[in-house]
Amino acid sequence: MGVIYYAAPEQYIAYDPKMVRSKNPTLDIFSFGQLAYFCLTNRDPDPLRIEDNCNVLSQKLANSCAVSAISKIIDLYRECTRFDAAERIQTFAEVLARVVDIRQELTHSDVNAHIELDEYANELIFQMNRGVSQSVDGHTFVSASGNWQVTFDWREQQRKRNSLMVLNLHVQPTRRVALQNISNDKMRRVLNQRIDNCLNVYGNRAQRHPGQKGEFEFYVDWHPEAMTRTSVLELCRMLQDVFSSLDSI
């Protein structure tokens, strides 16, 4: 049967000696999926926690290629390793076709290639969640610490004769924000200064706007220099710096 990590569930859960000699391709397809996981992550998969494996795989690939390619890789892995053999990919011809499609996707994945608005948004969510699905909807994600929730949308902005798309990010705490022995007004000034220190690095590409009176919140307008994955990764670094600065108080 080989190492149990790479054996299909039906080979060891309800052990049947005939299954060991079975020529059913779904057995080898399961093993292929697990071997592919090992090749991409350099660690053994958990044979019974496929979704956990998918999250690890996503995190491992997060900065290496576009989210569209990562999604196809994870979909292939998930469909090769279904617990029920009848729900797996049934032939290696289909596996090969999917691998060829992924190869094409990777070949044409250029971090400086133009991407559309929805691709930019998907890449942002994927990178900020490190590949783990935590979003409430298509335009919301939570910081790594869990302390900040970000909701965003695209807005059209007129500049002279040109129309530009600006990403407006609304940042709210997921818990009450307070500093011991410091008034709310002073706390706001301290937090806003920390935010501005992080944004100043990016010049006029990032501007903070105050939130409404009451609970601490703020808005950031992000002006992409170009609609590329490089721009998304730059935005992610900025947000991570902001959250790290706020969480360190």
N, C-alpha and C positions, 0 to 999 in steps of 0.2 A: 504493500500500500504506500510505501514511501513515508516521508515526514508527514505527520498528521495535519500540520498547518496547511498543506497543499492538497490534501485529500478531500473529495466531495463528501458532504455530510452523510449521504446514503451509504458510503463505504465504511463508516465507523459507528454511526448512531444506531442503526438497525442492521447490525452486521449480517451480511449474507455472503458465504464463501463464493457463490456464483458471481456476485457483483465485482469481486476482485478481477475476474477474468472477462468481465463484460466489455464489449466493444462499443458501447454507447458513447458517442462523442461528447455528450454533456459532462461526463466524468473528466475528460481531458480539458474541456473548455473551462470547467471550474478551476482546475489546476493551473491552466494558462493564466487566468485572471489573477490568481494568488502569486504566481511567479512574476507576472508583470508588476504587481504591487511591490514585491521585493526588489526588483530591478530599479524601480523609481524611487524607493524610500530607503533601501539598504537595511530593512528590518523585516522580520517575519510577520505575516498578517495574523490577525485573530480569526480563526475559521468560523466563529459564530457571531462576531460583532462587525458585520460588514459595514454598517453606517459609520461606526467609529473609524474603521479603516479608510472610508471615503473622506472623512474629515482630516485624518492624518495626511492622506494623499493630496488633498486640496492645499493644506498648509505647506507641504513640501514643494509644491509646484507654483505657489502663489506669485513669486517674482520671476519665474523662469519663462513664462509664455502668456499669451493673451487668455483672458477668461473664457473665450469661445473654445479654444483648444483644450483648456483644462476641463471644461464641462463635458466635452466629447470623450476625453480620457476617462473621467469618472463614470460617465454613463456606460461606457464599454465595460469597465471593471465591475460595476454594479450588476449589469445584465449577464456577465459571465459567471457571477458568483451567487446567483439567486439560490436560496435554500431549497426550493422546489425545483427539481431538474426540469420539469415541464415548462417552467417559466424562464429558463435560461435561453441564451442564444443556442440554437440547435445544431448549427453546422460551422465548421471552420472556414467555409467559404464566406459566410457572413462576417466572421471575426476578421478575416483578411481584408474584406472590403472596408470594414470600419477602420482598421489600422491604416490602410491607404488613405482614407479620408482624413484621418488625424495627421498623417504625414504631410498631406497637402496643406492643411491648416497651419501646421508649424512652419512649413516652408515659406508661407506668405505672411507670417506673423512678424511684422517689423514694428518695434516700439515707437518709431517715428512716422509710421503710416497713418493716414487720416482715418479717424473713426467717427461714427455718427453719435448723436446726442445720447441715444439709449445705450450704445456700447460704452460710452464714457461713464454713464451712470452705473451700469452693471459692473464695470471694472472698479469703480470707486467703492461700491458696496462690497465686492469680493475682496479687495485688498484690505479694507478696514476691518472686515470680519475674519481676515486670514483664512478665507475659504470655508469658514463655518457658517451655516445658514442661521442667522440670528435676527434678520430684518423683520420688522413688523409688516411692512409692505414694500413695494418696489422702490420707494424713495426715502427709506428710513434705515438707519443703522445705529448701533450702540458702540461706544468706545470700548477698548480692550479692558479697561478697569470696571466697566459697567456703570460708571458714574455720570456719563453724559450721553444723551440721545440727540441725534442729528437728523433733521428732516430737511430735504432740499428739493429745489425745482429750478428749471431753466427759465430765465426771463430775458426778453428782448430789450436791448438798450440802444438808443440812437446816439451815434457819435458823428457829428458833422453830417456827411452824406452817407455814412455807412451804418448798417444795422449789425450789432454784435450780440452774441449770446453770453449771458452772465449766469453763473451758477450761484444761486442764493441759498446759503446754509443757515438754518435756524437751530441753534444749539441750546438745549435745556438740560438742567441737572435731573438725574433720576432720584435724587434724594435731597433733603434740605441742605442748603449751603450756609454755613455760619462759621465765623472765626471767634474764638473765645475772647471776651472782653473788648471786642471791636464792634463799633456801630455798623449797621447795614450800609450806610453811605460810604464809610471808610473802606469797608470790605469790597464794595463795588469798585472803588478807585484802585484798590490793590489788585483785584482780579483783572480789571480792564487793562491796567498797565502791563501785567504779565502777558495778556493776550496780544497787546500791541507790540511788545518786544519781539514776540514770535512772528507777527505779521510783517513787521518793518523790513525783515530780510527780503521780502518779496516785492517791495516797492509798491507801485500802484496796481499790481495784480491782485492784491488782497486788501480789502477795507472792512473794518469792523463798524457795526452800527448797534446802538444800544437797544435793549429789549424794552418791554413795557414796564411800568412801575409795578413793584411787588417782587415776586420771586426772581432771583437772578437768572438772566438769560441774555443771549446776544446773537447777532446776525453777522455773517461774513459773506461779502460778495467776492467771488473768485472769477477773475478774468483770464481764461486760458490763453496763453500765447499761441497755442496751436491745439487742434483737436486730435491729440495723440495719447498713447499709453504713457509716454514720458511725462506729459503734463499731469496725467492722473497720479502717477507715482510721486510727482513733486507736491501735488495737493495733499496726498496722504502723509508725506513727511511733515508738512506744515501742520496738519491737524494733530498728528501724533505729538509734535512738539508742544502745541497748545494744551492738549489734554495732560501731558506729562507735567507741564508747568502748573496747571490748575490743581492737579491731584497731589502735588508735593506740598501744598499748604497744610 
